[in-house]
Amino acid sequence: MIQRLSIICFFTAVLASTAGPPDVSGEKAFGTRPYASFEKPAVCASCHSDIYQQWTQAMMSQAYTHHWDEIEYFDLAVPHSEKVPSLKGPVDGCNGCHTPMAYMAGDAPPPRPSENSRANESVNCDVCHTISGFEGDIPFNFSFVSSPGSVKYGAKEGRVSPYHETRFNSLYTKAEYCGNCHNEKSPFGVWVKSTQIEWAEGPYAQEDVACFKCHMPKARGRNAKMAEEDDVAQHLFHGAHDPGKVGGAVELRMHPDERELEPGETVTLQVQLFNAKAGHKIPSGSVEDRMLWLEVTAMDASGREFRIPVDPKGFPGEEYTIASDEALAYQDMGIPKGLADFKGVARDGVPAGSRIFRMPYFDPEGRMTIMQWNTKSLGPDYRIGPRETKIETFTWDIPDDAAPGRVTFHARLNFRKLVKPVADFLGVPEDESEIMHVNSAETWIDVVE
């Protein structure tokens, strides 16, 4: 009997030692799983070669190594948390979405990308396909439940793999899956990212057009070398970094209130902007970084060009949505950079008088910030919602010396992933603040004598 009990105890101990930690999510997952709990992407590539190659070109594979993410984390977030210890947890939490394996391994801050650690795998295949659920009513701040092991979850039933168990999980058919990282609250309880929430409150949710319908479009193919042909979700994840996704996302039209005017008279232009493609607001995601602006110019018959400022609408906080060449912001960058009495940098970096579609973020002192972990409040949400049309007017007093003939008006909607003065101050490579053309429109009047 004693020998039998010893054997039972032995096997119980072995099972306990080989069993993984309990499935946990969010901050509770910190330090609970070593890197070795997850397969390397190269293992997945041996069967899922097409999907692997798509992933290598997507931001999912660069969420930790991308130059702006590295600069923001190591030059701003980490030193800020060193000066303000209460920010240590939230700053460590950046990794919960940018390199989940590192976060769950308790590796914070992880090695820099140049050290080529497994943190560089960013959001890899096994992290995504071993999520078994999420905690809470609304997913946010890496609330996913991680269950690494031989079971890989997906959106299709009845799939068989020679390497691992494949199991259908209904979460993979829902936008809430994406909300685990595309919704975020700051330490002050402010929604600093709310892309999935914006979708849930818009028309596409009512029509069951979820995130992956646009960001992972299906095409005929094979999701593995040994699989039969089927409709396969392309792992493209194209969004704000893809000129093809940004281009045409908002439609533009423009017209004047009259076609023939004399020098000294006034013309009013109306520009309609329609969010034709996105199931969320434009811009979305890292709204603190994004710049979407509309500028209008006139060119008279002699070739002289005039810039026309947008007509104010008079809503509270509107000053943040009309570009200024004098306003400064982002003074809280001086804290992590160790700059006392830092005056900030130019708030906008786009032509003065342009209409900016944004939602400003404010730090605890009420100053505009791009540091989402330091965001205590939000300004007016002047973005373009899904299937929303905004109308902007531009009033122009025709100069007395305007050349007779045709005046052509150009409206141009531009996008930047990062505010250029911020990018220049922090030394971010230029491609992060390059201008991406969204759309344009043109109209005309005739100046008669």
BADREN-50560 format. One line per field, with one value per residue (C-alpha): x, y, z; residue in one letter; residue number from 0. Coordinates in steps of 0.5 Angstrom, whole numbers. Each point is the difference from the previous one (the first is absolute). Layout:
u: c(X | ...)
v: c(Y | ...)
w: c(Z | ...)
res: c(A | ...)
n: c(NUM | ...)
END
This chain:
u: c(0 | 6 | 3 | -6 | -1 | 7 | -1 | -7 | 4 | 6 | -5 | -4 | 6 | 3 | -7 | 0 | 7 | -1 | -7 | 0 | -2 | -7 | -3 | 0 | -1 | 2 | 5 | -1 | 4 | 6 | 6 | -4 | 2 | 7 | 2 | 0 | -7 | -1 | 2 | 5 | -3 | 4 | -3 | -7 | 4 | 1 | -7 | -3 | 5 | -5 | -3 | 7 | 3 | -6 | 1 | 7 | -2 | -6 | 1 | -2 | 7 | 3 | -4 | 6 | 6 | -3 | 4 | -5 | -3 | 8 | 1 | -7 | 1 | 8 | 1 | -7 | -4 | 6 | 3 | -6 | -2 | 7 | -1 | -8 | 0 | -7 | 0 | 4 | -6 | -3 | 7 | 1 | -7 | 2 | 3 | -6 | -2 | 6 | 4 | -5 | 5 | 5 | -5 | -2 | 7 | 1 | 5 | -1 | 3 | 2 | 6 | 1 | -2 | 8 | 1 | -5 | -3 | -7 | -3 | 1 | -5 | -5 | -7 | 1 | -4 | 0 | -2 | -6 | -2 | 0 | -4 | -6 | -5 | 1 | -2 | -6 | -5 | 4 | 7 | 5 | 8 | 2 | -6 | 0 | 1 | 6 | 0 | 7 | 0 | -1 | -7 | 0 | -7 | -3 | -6 | -2 | -3 | 3 | 7 | 5 | 8 | 5 | 4 | -5 | -7 | -5 | -6 | -5 | -1 | -6 | 4 | 4 | -6 | -1 | 2 | 1 | 6 | 4 | -3 | 5 | 6 | -4 | -4 | 5 | -1 | 5 | 2 | -5 | -6 | 0 | -2 | 7 | -2 | -7 | 0 | -4 | -5 | -1 | -1 | -5 | -4 | 0 | -4 | 5 | -2 | -7 | 2 | 5 | 5 | 6 | 7 | 3 | -5 | 4 | 7 | 0 | -3 | -2 | 3 | 0 | 6 | 3 | 1 | 6 | 4 | -4 | -7 | -6 | -1 | -5 | -2 | 6 | 1 | 6 | 4 | 2 | -3 | 1 | -2 | 3 | 7 | -3 | -1 | -5 | -4 | 1 | -1 | -8 | -2 | -4 | -3 | 0 | -4 | 0 | -5 | 0 | -7 | 1 | 4 | 1 | 2 | 4 | 6 | -1 | -6 | 0 | -1 | -2 | 3 | -3 | 4 | -4 | 4 | -3 | 4 | -2 | 4 | 2 | -4 | 3 | 1 | 6 | 5 | 0 | 4 | 6 | -4 | 5 | 5 | -4 | -1 | -6 | -1 | -3 | 3 | -3 | 3 | -2 | 4 | -2 | 1 | 7 | 2 | 0 | -1 | -4 | -1 | -7 | -1 | -6 | -6 | -1 | -6 | 0 | 0 | 4 | 7 | 0 | 7 | 3 | -3 | 2 | 7 | 5 | 7 | 1 | -3 | 5 | -2 | 3 | 4 | -1 | 6 | 4 | -1 | 3 | 5 | 3 | -1 | -2 | -5 | -1 | -5 | -2 | 0 | -5 | -7 | -2 | 6 | -5 | -2 | -4 | -7 | -1 | -6 | 3 | -4 | 3 | -2 | 5 | 3 | 2 | 5 | -1 | 1 | -4 | 5 | -1 | 4 | 2 | 2 | -7 | 3 | 0 | -7 | -5 | -5 | -3 | -2 | -5 | -1 | 0 | 2 | -5 | -4 | -2 | -4 | 0 | 0 | 3 | -1 | 6 | -1 | 5 | -1 | 4 | 0 | 2 | 6 | -1 | 6 | -2 | 1 | -6 | -2 | 0 | 1 | 2 | -1 | 3 | -2 | 5 | -1 | 7 | 2 | 6 | 2 | 3 | 0 | 6 | 3 | 0 | 3 | 6 | 1 | 1 | 4 | -5 | 1 | -3 | -5 | -4 | -2 | 0 | -7 | -4 | -6 | -7 | -4 | -1 | -5 | 0 | -5 | 0 | -3 | 1 | 2 | -3 | 1)
v: c(0 | 5 | -2 | 1 | 7 | 2 | -2 | 5 | 5 | 0 | 0 | 6 | 4 | -1 | 2 | 6 | 2 | -1 | 4 | 7 | 6 | 1 | 4 | 8 | 6 | 7 | 3 | -7 | -4 | 4 | -5 | -6 | -3 | -1 | 2 | -8 | -1 | 3 | -3 | 4 | 3 | -4 | -6 | 2 | 2 | -7 | -1 | 7 | 3 | 5 | 2 | 1 | 4 | 4 | 1 | 2 | 6 | 2 | 5 | -6 | -3 | 7 | 3 | 0 | 1 | 5 | 7 | 4 | -5 | -1 | 8 | 1 | -6 | 1 | 7 | 3 | -6 | -3 | 6 | 3 | -6 | 0 | 8 | -2 | -7 | 0 | -1 | -6 | -5 | 4 | 0 | -7 | -1 | 3 | -7 | -4 | 2 | 2 | -6 | -5 | -5 | 4 | 3 | -7 | -2 | 6 | 3 | 7 | 4 | -5 | 1 | 5 | -3 | 0 | -5 | -5 | -3 | -4 | 7 | 2 | -5 | 5 | -3 | -7 | -5 | -5 | 6 | 2 | -7 | -3 | 6 | -4 | 6 | 7 | 2 | 6 | 3 | 4 | -3 | 5 | 1 | -7 | -3 | -7 | -7 | -3 | -8 | -2 | -7 | -5 | 3 | 5 | 4 | 3 | 2 | -6 | -7 | -7 | 2 | -6 | 1 | -5 | 4 | 3 | 0 | 5 | 2 | 5 | 6 | 5 | 6 | -1 | 2 | 7 | 7 | -1 | -4 | 6 | 4 | -3 | 5 | 5 | 2 | 4 | 3 | 5 | -1 | 6 | -4 | 4 | -4 | 2 | -6 | -2 | -3 | -6 | 4 | 5 | -5 | -3 | 7 | 0 | -2 | -6 | -4 | 0 | -3 | -5 | 3 | -1 | 2 | -6 | 1 | 6 | -1 | -8 | -1 | -7 | -3 | -6 | -4 | -5 | 2 | -6 | -4 | -6 | 3 | 0 | 7 | 4 | 7 | 2 | 7 | 3 | 3 | 6 | 5 | 6 | 6 | 7 | -2 | -2 | 6 | -5 | 0 | 7 | 3 | 1 | -2 | 7 | 2 | 8 | 4 | 8 | 6 | 7 | 4 | 4 | -1 | 7 | 6 | 6 | 2 | 2 | -4 | -6 | -8 | -5 | -7 | -6 | -7 | -6 | -6 | -7 | -6 | -5 | -6 | 0 | -3 | 4 | 7 | 3 | 1 | -6 | -3 | 4 | 6 | 4 | -1 | 1 | 6 | 0 | 7 | 4 | 5 | 5 | 4 | 5 | 1 | 6 | 1 | 3 | -6 | 3 | -4 | 1 | -4 | 0 | -1 | -4 | 3 | -1 | -3 | 2 | -6 | -1 | -2 | 2 | 3 | -6 | -2 | 6 | 0 | 5 | 2 | 3 | -5 | -5 | -6 | -7 | 4 | -7 | -3 | 4 | -4 | -7 | 4 | 4 | 7 | 5 | 5 | -3 | 4 | -5 | 0 | 2 | -3 | -2 | 1 | 1 | 6 | 5 | 1 | -7 | -4 | -6 | -6 | -2 | -2 | 4 | -4 | 4 | -1 | 1 | 7 | 1 | 0 | -3 | -7 | -5 | -5 | -4 | -3 | 7 | 2 | 2 | 4 | 0 | 6 | 1 | -6 | 3 | -7 | -2 | -6 | -6 | 2 | 7 | 6 | 6 | 7 | 5 | 7 | 5 | 7 | 4 | 8 | 0 | 5 | 7 | -2 | -7 | -1 | -1 | -7 | -7 | -1 | -7 | -3 | -6 | -4 | -5 | -5 | -2 | -5 | -1 | -6 | 5 | 7 | 3 | 5 | -6 | -5 | 5 | 2 | -8 | -1 | -5 | -2 | 4 | -6 | 1 | 7 | 0 | 3 | -6 | 3 | -2 | 3 | 7 | 4 | 6 | 5 | 7 | 7 | 5 | 7 | 5 | 8)
w: c(0 | 2 | -7 | -4 | 4 | -2 | -7 | 0 | 3 | -5 | -6 | 3 | 1 | -7 | -2 | 4 | -2 | -8 | 0 | -2 | 5 | 0 | -6 | 2 | -4 | 1 | 5 | 4 | -6 | 1 | 2 | -1 | -6 | -3 | -7 | -1 | 1 | -7 | -7 | -4 | -7 | -4 | 3 | -3 | -6 | -2 | -1 | -1 | -5 | -3 | 6 | 4 | -6 | 0 | 8 | -1 | -4 | 4 | 6 | 5 | -1 | 1 | 6 | 4 | -5 | -4 | 1 | 3 | 5 | 2 | 1 | 3 | 5 | 2 | -1 | 3 | 4 | 4 | 2 | 2 | 4 | 4 | 2 | 2 | 3 | 0 | -8 | 0 | 0 | -6 | -4 | 1 | -2 | -7 | -1 | 1 | -7 | -4 | 3 | 4 | 1 | 3 | 5 | 2 | 1 | 4 | -4 | 1 | -3 | -5 | -4 | -5 | -7 | -2 | 5 | -4 | 6 | -1 | 2 | -7 | -3 | 2 | -1 | -2 | -3 | 6 | 5 | -4 | -1 | 7 | 2 | 3 | 3 | 3 | 7 | 1 | -4 | -4 | -3 | 2 | 2 | -2 | 4 | -5 | 4 | -2 | -1 | -3 | -2 | -5 | -2 | -5 | 0 | -7 | -3 | -4 | 2 | -1 | -2 | 1 | 1 | 0 | 5 | 5 | 2 | -4 | 4 | -2 | 5 | -2 | 3 | -7 | -3 | 4 | 0 | 7 | -1 | -3 | 6 | 4 | -2 | -5 | 7 | 5 | 6 | 3 | 8 | 1 | -3 | -7 | -6 | -4 | -5 | -2 | -7 | 2 | 4 | -6 | -4 | 5 | 0 | -8 | -5 | -2 | 6 | -1 | -7 | 3 | -4 | 5 | 0 | -4 | -5 | -3 | 4 | -2 | -6 | -3 | -6 | -3 | 2 | 5 | 7 | 0 | -5 | 1 | 1 | -6 | -3 | 4 | 1 | 4 | 5 | -3 | 6 | -3 | 6 | -4 | 3 | 1 | -2 | -7 | -5 | -4 | 6 | 2 | -7 | -2 | 7 | 0 | -6 | -2 | -4 | 0 | -3 | 0 | 2 | -7 | -6 | -3 | 5 | -1 | 4 | 7 | 1 | 4 | -2 | 5 | -1 | 3 | 1 | 1 | 3 | 1 | 4 | -6 | 2 | 8 | 5 | 5 | 1 | -4 | 2 | 5 | 5 | 2 | -1 | 4 | -5 | -7 | -4 | -5 | -3 | -5 | -4 | -6 | -4 | -6 | -7 | -4 | -7 | 0 | 4 | 7 | 6 | 6 | 6 | 3 | 8 | 2 | 3 | 7 | 3 | 7 | 4 | 6 | -1 | -7 | 0 | 1 | -7 | -4 | -2 | 4 | -2 | 7 | 5 | 4 | 3 | 3 | 5 | 5 | -5 | 4 | 6 | -3 | -4 | 6 | -2 | 5 | -2 | -7 | -4 | -5 | -8 | -5 | 1 | -7 | -5 | -6 | -3 | 4 | -1 | -2 | 3 | 5 | 1 | 7 | 7 | 5 | 6 | 6 | 5 | 8 | -1 | -6 | -5 | -7 | 0 | -4 | 6 | 1 | 6 | 3 | -3 | 6 | -5 | -7 | -4 | -6 | -4 | -7 | -4 | -6 | 3 | -5 | -5 | 3 | -5 | 3 | -4 | 1 | -3 | -3 | -1 | -5 | -1 | -8 | 0 | -3 | -5 | -2 | -7 | -4 | -2 | 3 | 7 | 2 | 7 | 3 | 6 | 3 | 6 | 2 | 6 | 4 | 5 | 5 | 1 | -4 | 5 | 5 | -5 | -1 | 7 | 2 | -6 | -3 | -7 | -5 | -3 | 6 | -1 | -7 | -4 | -2 | -5 | 2 | -5 | -4 | -3 | -5 | -2 | -4 | 0 | -6 | 2 | -4 | -1)
res: c(M | I | Q | R | L | S | I | I | C | F | F | T | A | V | L | A | S | T | A | G | P | P | D | V | S | G | E | K | A | F | G | T | R | P | Y | A | S | F | E | K | P | A | V | C | A | S | C | H | S | D | I | Y | Q | Q | W | T | Q | A | M | M | S | Q | A | Y | T | H | H | W | D | E | I | E | Y | F | D | L | A | V | P | H | S | E | K | V | P | S | L | K | G | P | V | D | G | C | N | G | C | H | T | P | M | A | Y | M | A | G | D | A | P | P | P | R | P | S | E | N | S | R | A | N | E | S | V | N | C | D | V | C | H | T | I | S | G | F | E | G | D | I | P | F | N | F | S | F | V | S | S | P | G | S | V | K | Y | G | A | K | E | G | R | V | S | P | Y | H | E | T | R | F | N | S | L | Y | T | K | A | E | Y | C | G | N | C | H | N | E | K | S | P | F | G | V | W | V | K | S | T | Q | I | E | W | A | E | G | P | Y | A | Q | E | D | V | A | C | F | K | C | H | M | P | K | A | R | G | R | N | A | K | M | A | E | E | D | D | V | A | Q | H | L | F | H | G | A | H | D | P | G | K | V | G | G | A | V | E | L | R | M | H | P | D | E | R | E | L | E | P | G | E | T | V | T | L | Q | V | Q | L | F | N | A | K | A | G | H | K | I | P | S | G | S | V | E | D | R | M | L | W | L | E | V | T | A | M | D | A | S | G | R | E | F | R | I | P | V | D | P | K | G | F | P | G | E | E | Y | T | I | A | S | D | E | A | L | A | Y | Q | D | M | G | I | P | K | G | L | A | D | F | K | G | V | A | R | D | G | V | P | A | G | S | R | I | F | R | M | P | Y | F | D | P | E | G | R | M | T | I | M | Q | W | N | T | K | S | L | G | P | D | Y | R | I | G | P | R | E | T | K | I | E | T | F | T | W | D | I | P | D | D | A | A | P | G | R | V | T | F | H | A | R | L | N | F | R | K | L | V | K | P | V | A | D | F | L | G | V | P | E | D | E | S | E | I | M | H | V | N | S | A | E | T | W | I | D | V | V | E)
n: c(0 | 1 | 2 | 3 | 4 | 5 | 6 | 7 | 8 | 9 | 10 | 11 | 12 | 13 | 14 | 15 | 16 | 17 | 18 | 19 | 20 | 21 | 22 | 23 | 24 | 25 | 26 | 27 | 28 | 29 | 30 | 31 | 32 | 33 | 34 | 35 | 36 | 37 | 38 | 39 | 40 | 41 | 42 | 43 | 44 | 45 | 46 | 47 | 48 | 49 | 50 | 51 | 52 | 53 | 54 | 55 | 56 | 57 | 58 | 59 | 60 | 61 | 62 | 63 | 64 | 65 | 66 | 67 | 68 | 69 | 70 | 71 | 72 | 73 | 74 | 75 | 76 | 77 | 78 | 79 | 80 | 81 | 82 | 83 | 84 | 85 | 86 | 87 | 88 | 89 | 90 | 91 | 92 | 93 | 94 | 95 | 96 | 97 | 98 | 99 | 100 | 101 | 102 | 103 | 104 | 105 | 106 | 107 | 108 | 109 | 110 | 111 | 112 | 113 | 114 | 115 | 116 | 117 | 118 | 119 | 120 | 121 | 122 | 123 | 124 | 125 | 126 | 127 | 128 | 129 | 130 | 131 | 132 | 133 | 134 | 135 | 136 | 137 | 138 | 139 | 140 | 141 | 142 | 143 | 144 | 145 | 146 | 147 | 148 | 149 | 150 | 151 | 152 | 153 | 154 | 155 | 156 | 157 | 158 | 159 | 160 | 161 | 162 | 163 | 164 | 165 | 166 | 167 | 168 | 169 | 170 | 171 | 172 | 173 | 174 | 175 | 176 | 177 | 178 | 179 | 180 | 181 | 182 | 183 | 184 | 185 | 186 | 187 | 188 | 189 | 190 | 191 | 192 | 193 | 194 | 195 | 196 | 197 | 198 | 199 | 200 | 201 | 202 | 203 | 204 | 205 | 206 | 207 | 208 | 209 | 210 | 211 | 212 | 213 | 214 | 215 | 216 | 217 | 218 | 219 | 220 | 221 | 222 | 223 | 224 | 225 | 226 | 227 | 228 | 229 | 230 | 231 | 232 | 233 | 234 | 235 | 236 | 237 | 238 | 239 | 240 | 241 | 242 | 243 | 244 | 245 | 246 | 247 | 248 | 249 | 250 | 251 | 252 | 253 | 254 | 255 | 256 | 257 | 258 | 259 | 260 | 261 | 262 | 263 | 264 | 265 | 266 | 267 | 268 | 269 | 270 | 271 | 272 | 273 | 274 | 275 | 276 | 277 | 278 | 279 | 280 | 281 | 282 | 283 | 284 | 285 | 286 | 287 | 288 | 289 | 290 | 291 | 292 | 293 | 294 | 295 | 296 | 297 | 298 | 299 | 300 | 301 | 302 | 303 | 304 | 305 | 306 | 307 | 308 | 309 | 310 | 311 | 312 | 313 | 314 | 315 | 316 | 317 | 318 | 319 | 320 | 321 | 322 | 323 | 324 | 325 | 326 | 327 | 328 | 329 | 330 | 331 | 332 | 333 | 334 | 335 | 336 | 337 | 338 | 339 | 340 | 341 | 342 | 343 | 344 | 345 | 346 | 347 | 348 | 349 | 350 | 351 | 352 | 353 | 354 | 355 | 356 | 357 | 358 | 359 | 360 | 361 | 362 | 363 | 364 | 365 | 366 | 367 | 368 | 369 | 370 | 371 | 372 | 373 | 374 | 375 | 376 | 377 | 378 | 379 | 380 | 381 | 382 | 383 | 384 | 385 | 386 | 387 | 388 | 389 | 390 | 391 | 392 | 393 | 394 | 395 | 396 | 397 | 398 | 399 | 400 | 401 | 402 | 403 | 404 | 405 | 406 | 407 | 408 | 409 | 410 | 411 | 412 | 413 | 414 | 415 | 416 | 417 | 418 | 419 | 420 | 421 | 422 | 423 | 424 | 425 | 426 | 427 | 428 | 429 | 430 | 431 | 432 | 433 | 434 | 435 | 436 | 437 | 438 | 439 | 440 | 441 | 442 | 443 | 444 | 445 | 446 | 447 | 448)
END
